[in-house]
Amino acid sequence: MAYRWKNKIEVDEAVVVVMNSLEKGPDLSPWLVRTMNAAIKDSDPALGTYFFEEIQKHAPGAVRFFVRVE
């Protein structure tokens, strides 16, 4: 079963996970990237857009890891 965000709180939690991962090094684990990309793809498009907005604000170094689906 795919990982899906149900609300903005879940997206915020995902952004914090990405931020914490980046604090440990410049790269994200392949598992985390796959999981976040699946959530972007499978969740409400508005939540995917919100994820990108929050990543750009709080973890701009992570933007390159994620596929933008519109």
Helices and strands as residue ranges (DSSP letters): H 8-24, H 30-42, H 45-58, G 60-65
